[in-house]
Amino acid sequence: MLGKKNARPLPMPLPPDRRRFRQRLLTWYGRHGRDLPWRKTDDPYHILVSEIMLQQTQVDRVLPKYAEWLDKYPSMEVLAEAPEQDVTKTWYPLGYNIRPKRLQSIARESVAKYGGRLPSDEATLLSFKGIGAYTAGAIRSFAFRERAAILDTNVARVLFRVFVAKGDPKSHAMTRHLWKISETVMPQRQVFDFNQALMDFGAMICVARNPKCLVCPMAKSCRAFPFTPGHK
């Protein structure tokens, strides 16, 4: 068995591969991207709500609750002052009830320290309990239109299959590598559309089971094509 010193480095996409991937992804998104309400706002609070709700929850379950939540708690200030029991009740039936508690905790901290606003810099966002690297990148990218990479389950699966396809996709080392790939393939412009496209592509084409390889625009350059069960 090869030792760590002799292990082959994980592949990184070359410039032509990056350009081709961006172009194909954005073209696909322009034709097939989902029409979702949180894509029509740049309000950081609204973006935060959508991202917390979407954690481990399907879009069709989030859509009605997202509208209800913002109607009841239209701002950080309103959410911060709401009774915790009401907040948890409003969240039902999304599950994972630590999420509304974290969301309210973020609201209270933002009111106490930042006038009810979310900051745009990564370090400060990461200082909030409940905001990790992905959520911070999503807020910066979608709310502030900054050039920030993202890596959630769908994005990681797409990048692993297209650019790597070997190794353990869930290992810490692979996760770090996929973050590097996400940063590398990100365009200088159209970052909002690109990151949204990555998530849609993973949710609609490059799905966990039975991916739609026959209609995938990445098939000819995908390292995992044709898909086998070993390529998670």
Secondary structure, 3 states (H helix, E strand, C coil): CCCHHHCCCCCCCCHHHHHHHHHHHHHHHHHHCCCCHHHCCCCHHHHHHHHHHHCCCCHHHHHHHHHHHHHHCCCHHHHHHCCHHHHHHHHCCCCCCHHHHHHHHHHHHHHHHHCCCCCCCHHHHHCCCCCCHHHHHHHHHHHCCCCCCCCCHHHHHHHHHHHCCCCCCCCHHHHHHHHHHHHHHCCCCCHHHHHHHHHHHHHHCCCCCCCCHHHCCCHHHCCCCCCCCCCC
